Amino acid sequence: MKKILVIGNENSCRSIMAHGYLNHFLGYKLLIYSAGFNKNGINPRAIAIMQEDGVDITGITSNTIDEYKLEKFDCVISVCGFVDVIAANFKDSLKFIYKEFKDPVRLRGSEEAVHRAFEKTRNEIKLFCKQIIKENKW
C-alpha cells in the first residue's frame, strides 16, 4: 500500500486538512500521514471548517517530522514551503509535491474574516487534493 506524508509548519491546520481530504477522497486506500516541524494540536477552527464540508478530522493526530524521518514514503507533500529542508529529511522518498497555502491560523481580525480565511484555505486544499489524486492516479 502506498504511503503519503503531508507536511505543514505546525501540523495543526493545512497539513491536517490535506490529510483529511486525501483520506476522504481516497476512501483510506492509501496510508496517509501528516506532520510538522512542530506539533501544536489540531486547530479547532480547522476541525469546524472541515466539518462544514462533511469531513471529520478529529481522529487525526498532530505529529512532528522527526517521528517519520526513518520512514520511506511514496510521496511527500509540503503545504508550507521549506522545500530544501523537507527534501533533505526525506531524501529516500520517491516523489515530492510542493504547494504553499496561506496559513489562516496567523490571521487576526473579525470572526467573519477569520472564518472566510479558513474557508478559502480549505477550498484551495480541497481542489489541490483532487488534482494530485487525478494526476498521480491514486
ABEGO torsion letter per residue (X at the ends): XBBBBBBBAAGABAAAAAAAAAAAAAGGABBBBBBBABBAEBBAAAAAAAAAAGBBAAABBBBBAAAAAABBBABBBBAAEGAAAAAAAAAABABBBBBBBBBAAABBEBAAAAAAAAAAAAAAAAAAAAAAAAAAGX
